[in-house]
């Protein structure tokens, strides 16, 4: 017999108790005394009902004829119920003959499976103690179970199979340095070689964060303050880019209700690398080391006075093994435009001048290229074949793509506000306001422009 998974079906019984069923099987029911057999589809349950009958019956007092074949010769003994037939087959096996055994006695009914005994058994049970039974609905049973689970004192967590490797790594690799600080290894269940390239993902997230901070100066001040403190405390150091490692993107999380730190920088170790694997994916989870809330409350009530404290930056006091520190690198740069030039070295001074130039180029020169009166003057209309620069708000100007106008999509008024641009990586669709037209065509010649003045809905002049 093979069980087959099926759609979940519900069967309700007394007191509307509901049982969900998700397995069924197909069997053949065959009589032990005749050639009758029939295919039956059965739903699989852990148990159908209790053992029946509940107590042994005095079969000698029933005077059952000896010349009939019973479907269950030992019906008088309590036994398990293996199969419950429904009405779809019950009437097919039911015969026409019936024998009454007398008042307050059962009836014998003929079926294709043999004779069955059903009816009153008053006073025919053996003198054995009968268990008392109480019917609970499924909802009441769940509520009572949950009640006892909540009232029970929690037991110690049993270490799982995956907790032992964590404890083994901790016991074998943890040591104290010369200052007495603990130095640990990050418990990994896979080699860091499975991690792919993560620099460009972290770089993209950094540009997005810088764009957000450019619109919120207060956020930029708090963000840089947090990371500068991180660096000044020795919790991170500037290093040259190693050949291998993992770069973690980071972002800000603000919590105005906090009394100590309203802004925290969160390092996203769940960000996937190019192989689809993140740094968190190769780490052991480890056991839960914090006490449960119930134990904390009990300990709280055992004393008259209670002191609550918070260890500042507790987890940062534990050092990570030097060989694994490249797995926790970040990209970060403070804005150099606000720094006094006298405090900068030669390289930083050059970087400041470059940032200052690109900011002016983007906010002053590019704005002049794309200024156009939307409804009255259409100056410098784009044409197929024109060379343009695709402006990207989250990328520096040197990384903006160059392309050529492939197709225009004019509106009902004849003005094209969306175009297709052919780039080195294919055709992309952009809004005209996000394009910076270049004053040359693809072959390097000067690109003449037509000017149209629209007044009161009519063209006044062109050329």
C-alpha positions as CSV (number, residue, x, y, z in Angstrom):
1,X,0.0,0.0,0.0
2,X,1.5,3.3,-1.1
3,X,0.5,6.6,0.6
4,X,0.0,9.6,-1.8
5,X,0.2,13.3,-0.8
6,X,-3.1,15.1,-1.5
7,X,-4.6,18.5,-1.0
8,X,-5.4,19.2,2.6
9,X,-9.0,18.2,3.5
10,X,-10.9,18.7,6.7
11,X,-13.2,16.2,8.4
12,X,-15.4,17.4,11.3
13,X,-17.0,15.3,14.0
14,X,-18.6,15.6,17.4
15,X,-18.6,19.1,18.9
16,X,-17.3,20.3,15.5
17,X,-13.8,18.9,16.1
18,X,-11.9,19.3,12.9
19,X,-9.1,17.0,11.6
20,X,-6.9,18.0,8.6
21,X,-5.9,15.2,6.2
22,X,-3.2,15.4,3.6
23,X,-2.6,11.8,2.6
24,X,-4.7,9.1,1.0
25,X,-4.3,5.5,-0.4
26,X,-6.2,3.2,-2.7
27,X,-7.0,-0.3,-1.5
28,X,-9.2,-3.3,-2.5
29,X,-11.7,-4.6,0.1
30,X,-12.4,-8.4,-0.3
31,X,-14.6,-10.7,1.6
32,X,-13.2,-13.8,3.4
33,X,-16.3,-15.9,2.6
34,X,-17.3,-14.8,-0.9
35,X,-15.9,-13.5,-4.2
36,X,-17.0,-9.9,-3.4
37,X,-14.3,-7.2,-3.7
38,X,-14.4,-3.5,-4.3
39,X,-11.8,-0.7,-4.8
40,X,-11.9,1.9,-2.0
41,X,-10.1,5.3,-1.7
42,X,-9.1,5.8,1.9
43,X,-7.9,8.9,3.8
44,X,-5.0,8.2,6.2
45,X,-5.4,9.1,9.8
46,X,-3.1,8.4,12.9
47,X,-6.1,6.8,14.6
48,X,-9.8,6.4,13.7
49,X,-11.3,5.9,17.2
50,X,-10.8,4.1,20.4
51,X,-10.8,0.3,20.7
52,X,-14.2,-1.2,20.2
53,X,-16.1,-2.5,22.1
54,X,-14.9,-0.7,25.2
55,X,-15.4,-3.9,27.3
56,X,-15.6,-7.6,26.6
57,X,-19.1,-8.9,25.9
58,X,-20.8,-12.1,27.3
59,X,-21.3,-13.8,23.9
60,X,-22.8,-17.0,25.3
61,X,-25.9,-15.0,26.4
62,X,-26.7,-13.8,22.9
63,X,-27.6,-17.1,21.4
64,X,-26.1,-16.5,18.0
65,X,-26.9,-19.2,15.5
66,X,-23.9,-21.5,14.8
67,X,-24.7,-21.9,11.1
68,X,-23.9,-18.2,10.0
69,X,-20.5,-16.8,9.1
70,X,-19.7,-13.6,11.1
71,X,-17.6,-10.9,9.4
72,X,-15.7,-10.6,12.7
73,X,-15.8,-13.8,14.7
74,X,-14.2,-12.1,17.7
75,X,-16.4,-9.0,17.7
76,X,-16.9,-9.4,21.5
77,X,-13.3,-8.7,22.2
78,X,-11.9,-5.0,22.3
79,X,-9.6,-4.4,19.3
80,X,-8.3,-1.6,17.1
81,X,-10.4,-0.2,14.3
82,X,-8.4,-0.4,11.0
83,X,-10.9,0.8,8.4
84,X,-14.1,2.9,8.5
85,X,-16.3,2.5,5.4
86,X,-18.4,5.4,4.2
87,X,-22.0,5.5,2.9
88,X,-20.7,5.3,-0.7
89,X,-19.9,1.6,-0.2
90,X,-21.9,0.7,2.9
91,X,-25.2,0.2,1.0
92,X,-23.4,-1.9,-1.7
93,X,-22.3,-4.5,0.9
94,X,-25.5,-4.5,2.9
95,X,-27.8,-7.6,2.4
96,X,-31.5,-8.1,2.9
97,X,-31.6,-10.8,5.6
98,X,-31.8,-9.8,9.3
99,X,-32.1,-11.9,12.5
100,X,-33.4,-10.4,15.8
101,X,-31.9,-12.0,18.9
102,X,-34.5,-10.7,21.3
103,X,-35.4,-7.8,23.6
104,X,-32.4,-5.7,24.7
105,X,-30.2,-7.8,22.4
106,X,-28.3,-6.9,19.2
107,X,-29.5,-7.6,15.6
108,X,-27.6,-9.8,13.1
109,X,-27.4,-8.2,9.7
110,X,-26.3,-10.0,6.5
111,X,-23.6,-8.3,4.4
112,X,-21.4,-9.4,1.5
113,X,-18.5,-9.5,4.0
114,X,-20.4,-11.8,6.4
115,X,-22.9,-11.3,9.2
116,X,-22.4,-8.3,11.5
117,X,-23.6,-7.7,15.0
118,X,-25.1,-4.3,15.9
119,X,-27.5,-3.0,18.5
120,X,-28.1,-2.9,22.2
121,X,-25.7,-4.7,24.5
122,X,-27.4,-3.8,27.8
123,X,-26.1,-5.9,30.6
124,X,-24.0,-8.2,28.4
125,X,-20.6,-6.7,29.3
126,X,-18.1,-8.5,31.5
127,X,-17.6,-7.2,35.0
128,X,-14.4,-5.2,34.3
129,X,-13.7,-1.6,35.3
130,X,-14.6,0.8,32.4
131,X,-12.5,3.9,31.9
132,X,-14.3,7.3,32.0
133,X,-14.0,9.2,28.7
134,X,-14.4,13.0,28.2
135,X,-14.7,14.5,24.7
136,X,-12.6,17.7,24.0
137,X,-12.7,19.6,20.8
138,X,-9.5,20.3,19.0
139,X,-9.6,24.0,20.0
140,X,-10.0,23.3,23.7
141,X,-7.1,20.7,23.5
142,X,-4.8,23.3,21.9
143,X,-5.7,25.9,24.4
144,X,-5.1,23.6,27.4
145,X,-1.8,22.4,25.9
146,X,-0.6,26.0,25.4
147,X,-1.7,26.9,29.0
148,X,0.4,24.1,30.5
149,X,3.4,25.0,28.3
150,X,3.3,28.6,29.5
151,X,3.0,27.6,33.2
152,X,5.8,25.0,33.0
153,X,9.2,26.1,34.2
154,X,11.4,26.2,31.1
155,X,14.0,23.5,30.8
156,X,17.6,24.0,29.8
157,X,18.2,24.1,26.1
158,X,19.6,20.9,24.8
159,X,22.5,21.5,22.5
160,X,21.8,20.7,18.9
161,X,24.0,18.9,16.5
162,X,25.2,22.2,15.0
163,X,26.1,23.7,18.4
164,X,29.1,21.4,19.0
165,X,31.3,22.6,16.1
166,X,30.8,26.2,17.4
167,X,31.9,25.3,20.9
168,X,34.8,23.2,19.6
169,X,36.1,26.2,17.5
170,X,35.7,28.5,20.5
171,X,37.6,26.2,22.9
172,X,40.4,25.5,20.5
173,X,41.1,29.0,19.0
174,X,40.2,31.6,21.7
175,X,43.1,33.3,23.5
176,X,43.9,36.5,25.2
177,X,46.4,39.1,23.8
178,X,49.0,41.0,25.8
179,X,46.3,43.5,26.9
180,X,44.1,40.8,28.2
181,X,41.4,41.2,25.5
182,X,39.8,38.0,24.1
183,X,40.6,37.2,20.5
184,X,38.3,34.7,18.7
185,X,37.8,33.1,15.4
186,X,34.6,33.4,13.5
187,X,33.0,29.9,13.4
188,X,32.7,29.0,9.7
189,X,31.2,25.8,8.3
190,X,32.5,26.6,4.8
191,X,35.6,28.0,3.3
192,X,35.6,31.7,2.5
193,X,36.7,30.7,-1.0
194,X,33.0,30.2,-1.8
195,X,32.4,33.9,-1.5
196,X,32.4,35.8,-4.8
197,X,33.2,39.4,-5.6
198,X,31.6,41.9,-3.2
199,X,33.5,45.2,-3.9
200,X,31.1,46.6,-6.5
201,X,28.0,45.7,-4.4
202,X,29.4,47.6,-1.4
203,X,30.5,50.4,-3.7
204,X,27.0,50.8,-5.2
205,X,25.4,50.8,-1.7
206,X,27.9,53.4,-0.6
207,X,26.9,55.7,-3.5
208,X,23.2,55.2,-2.6
209,X,24.0,56.1,1.0
210,X,25.9,59.2,0.0
211,X,23.0,60.3,-2.2
212,X,20.7,60.0,0.7
213,X,23.1,61.9,3.0
214,X,23.4,64.7,0.4
215,X,19.7,65.4,0.9
216,X,19.9,65.2,4.7
217,X,22.9,67.1,6.1
218,X,22.1,66.1,9.7
219,X,22.2,62.4,8.7
220,X,25.6,62.9,7.1
221,X,27.0,64.6,10.2
222,X,25.7,61.8,12.5
223,X,26.8,59.0,10.1
224,X,30.4,60.4,9.8
225,X,30.5,61.0,13.5
226,X,29.6,57.4,14.2
227,X,32.2,56.0,11.9
228,X,34.9,58.4,13.0
229,X,34.3,57.3,16.6
230,X,34.5,53.7,15.4
231,X,37.9,54.4,13.9
232,X,39.2,56.6,16.8
233,X,38.4,53.8,19.3
234,X,40.5,51.3,17.3
235,X,37.5,49.2,16.4
236,X,38.4,49.6,12.6
237,X,41.6,50.6,10.8
238,X,42.2,51.8,7.3
239,X,44.0,49.2,5.2
240,X,45.0,48.9,1.6
241,X,42.7,46.8,-0.5
242,X,43.7,43.1,-0.1
243,X,43.7,40.6,-2.9
244,X,40.9,38.6,-1.3
245,X,38.2,39.4,1.2
246,X,34.6,40.4,1.7
247,X,33.2,43.9,1.6
248,X,30.1,44.5,3.8
249,X,27.6,47.1,2.7
250,X,26.4,49.4,5.5
251,X,23.5,51.8,6.1
252,X,22.0,53.9,8.9
253,X,19.3,53.0,11.3
254,X,17.8,55.8,13.3
255,X,15.9,55.5,16.5
256,X,14.7,58.7,18.0
257,X,13.5,57.1,21.2
258,X,17.1,56.0,22.1
259,X,18.7,57.9,25.0
260,X,22.3,57.0,24.1
261,X,22.7,56.5,20.4
262,X,20.0,57.8,18.0
263,X,21.8,56.6,14.9
264,X,23.6,53.4,14.4
265,X,25.5,52.1,11.4
266,X,24.5,48.5,10.5
267,X,26.9,46.3,8.5
268,X,24.9,44.0,6.2
269,X,26.7,40.6,6.3
270,X,23.6,39.1,4.6
271,X,24.3,40.8,1.3
272,X,25.0,38.2,-1.4
273,X,28.2,38.2,-3.3
274,X,28.4,37.4,-7.1
275,X,28.2,33.6,-6.3
276,X,24.9,34.1,-4.5
277,X,26.5,33.3,-1.1
278,X,26.8,35.9,1.7
279,X,29.2,36.0,4.6
280,X,26.4,35.0,7.0
281,X,25.7,31.9,4.9
282,X,29.1,30.4,5.7
283,X,28.9,31.0,9.5
284,X,27.7,28.6,12.2
285,X,24.6,30.0,14.0
286,X,25.7,28.7,17.4
287,X,23.7,28.1,20.6
288,X,21.6,30.8,22.4
289,X,23.7,32.2,25.2
290,X,21.2,34.7,26.7
291,X,18.9,33.8,29.5
292,X,15.2,33.4,28.7
293,X,12.8,36.1,29.9
294,X,11.2,33.8,32.5
295,X,14.5,33.2,34.3
296,X,15.3,36.9,34.2
297,X,12.0,37.8,35.8
298,X,12.4,35.1,38.5
299,X,15.9,36.3,39.4
300,X,14.6,39.9,39.4
301,X,12.0,39.0,42.1
302,X,14.5,37.2,44.4
303,X,16.1,40.4,45.6
304,X,14.9,43.5,47.3
305,X,17.1,45.9,45.3
306,X,17.9,45.4,41.6
307,X,20.6,47.2,39.6
308,X,20.2,47.3,35.8
309,X,23.2,48.4,33.6
310,X,24.4,48.3,30.0
311,X,27.9,47.5,29.0
312,X,28.8,50.0,26.4
313,X,30.2,48.5,23.1
314,X,30.6,45.1,24.8
315,X,30.9,43.0,21.6
316,X,33.5,45.4,20.1
317,X,35.8,44.6,23.0
318,X,36.3,41.1,21.6
319,X,39.0,41.0,18.9
320,X,38.6,39.0,15.6
321,X,41.5,36.9,14.6
322,X,43.8,38.9,12.2
323,X,43.5,36.2,9.5
324,X,39.8,36.7,9.3
325,X,39.6,40.5,9.5
326,X,39.6,40.8,5.6
327,X,36.2,39.1,5.7
328,X,34.8,42.2,7.5
329,X,35.9,45.1,5.3
330,X,33.8,48.2,4.5
331,X,34.0,51.1,2.0
332,X,33.7,54.5,3.5
333,X,34.9,58.0,2.8
334,X,34.3,61.3,4.6
335,X,33.4,64.3,2.4
336,X,36.6,66.2,1.8
337,X,35.0,69.4,0.7
338,X,34.3,70.4,4.3
339,X,37.8,69.8,5.5
340,X,40.3,72.6,6.0
341,X,42.9,72.3,3.1
342,X,45.7,73.1,5.4
343,X,45.0,69.7,7.2
344,X,45.2,67.6,4.0
345,X,48.1,65.9,2.6
346,X,49.0,66.0,-1.1
347,X,46.7,63.1,-2.1
348,X,43.8,64.3,-0.1
349,X,44.2,67.8,-1.5
350,X,44.0,66.4,-5.0
351,X,40.9,64.4,-4.1
352,X,39.3,67.5,-2.7
353,X,39.9,69.5,-5.9
354,X,38.5,66.6,-8.0
355,X,35.3,66.4,-5.9
356,X,35.0,70.2,-6.0
357,X,35.3,70.2,-9.8
358,X,32.8,67.4,-10.4
359,X,30.3,69.0,-8.1
360,X,30.5,72.2,-10.0
361,X,30.4,70.4,-13.3
362,X,27.3,68.5,-12.4
363,X,25.4,71.3,-10.7
364,X,26.4,74.2,-13.1
365,X,27.5,73.0,-16.5
366,X,25.2,69.9,-16.9
367,X,22.2,71.9,-15.7
368,X,22.8,74.4,-18.6
369,X,22.9,71.5,-21.1
370,X,19.5,70.1,-20.1
371,X,17.6,73.4,-19.3
372,X,14.6,73.6,-21.6
373,X,11.2,75.2,-21.3
374,X,8.8,72.3,-21.1
375,X,5.6,73.9,-22.6
376,X,6.6,77.1,-24.3
377,X,10.1,76.7,-25.9
378,X,11.5,73.5,-27.3
379,X,15.2,74.4,-27.7
380,X,17.7,71.9,-28.9
381,X,15.3,69.0,-29.7
382,X,17.0,65.6,-29.6
383,X,17.2,63.7,-32.9
384,X,18.0,60.1,-33.8
385,X,21.8,59.6,-33.9
386,X,22.6,62.4,-31.3
387,X,25.3,61.6,-28.8
388,X,24.2,61.9,-25.1
389,X,25.4,61.1,-21.6
390,X,23.1,59.1,-19.3
391,X,22.9,60.8,-16.0
392,X,22.9,58.4,-13.0
393,X,22.2,60.0,-9.6
394,X,23.9,57.2,-7.6
395,X,27.1,57.1,-9.6
396,X,30.0,59.6,-10.0
397,X,30.2,61.5,-13.4
398,X,33.2,59.5,-14.6
399,X,31.1,56.4,-14.5
400,X,28.1,57.8,-16.5
401,X,27.5,55.9,-19.7
402,X,27.6,57.5,-23.2
403,X,25.1,56.5,-25.9
404,X,23.4,57.4,-29.1
405,X,19.7,58.2,-29.6
406,X,18.1,55.2,-31.2
407,X,14.4,56.1,-31.2
408,X,12.1,58.9,-30.0
409,X,8.6,58.5,-28.4
410,X,6.8,61.8,-29.0
411,X,3.6,62.6,-27.1
412,X,0.3,63.9,-28.4
413,X,1.8,67.4,-28.6
414,X,4.7,66.1,-30.7
415,X,7.3,66.5,-28.0
416,X,9.4,63.5,-27.2
417,X,10.0,63.0,-23.4
418,X,11.1,59.4,-23.6
419,X,13.8,57.9,-25.9
420,X,15.7,54.7,-26.5
421,X,19.4,55.0,-26.2
422,X,21.9,52.6,-27.7
423,X,24.8,52.0,-25.3
424,X,27.7,49.5,-25.3
425,X,25.5,47.1,-23.3
426,X,22.4,47.4,-25.4
427,X,19.4,49.6,-25.7
428,X,18.0,51.3,-22.6
429,X,15.0,53.6,-22.2
430,X,15.4,56.9,-20.4
431,X,13.5,60.1,-19.8
432,X,14.8,63.1,-21.7
433,X,15.4,65.0,-18.5
434,X,18.0,62.4,-17.4
435,X,20.0,62.8,-20.6
436,X,22.8,65.3,-21.2
437,X,23.2,65.9,-25.0
438,X,26.6,66.4,-26.4
439,X,27.3,69.2,-29.0
440,X,28.5,66.6,-31.6
441,X,27.0,63.7,-33.5
442,X,28.3,60.2,-33.6
443,X,30.7,61.0,-36.5
444,X,32.2,64.0,-34.7
445,X,30.5,66.8,-36.7
446,X,28.7,69.8,-35.1
447,X,25.1,69.1,-34.4
448,X,22.8,71.9,-35.6
449,X,19.7,72.6,-33.5
450,X,16.3,73.9,-34.4
451,X,14.4,76.2,-32.1
452,X,10.6,76.3,-32.0
453,X,8.6,78.9,-30.1
454,X,5.1,77.8,-29.2
455,X,2.7,80.5,-28.2
456,X,-1.0,80.0,-27.6
457,X,-0.8,76.5,-29.0
458,X,0.6,77.5,-32.4
459,X,4.0,77.5,-34.0
460,X,5.2,81.1,-34.4
461,X,8.5,80.5,-36.0
462,X,11.2,77.8,-36.6
463,X,14.8,77.6,-37.7
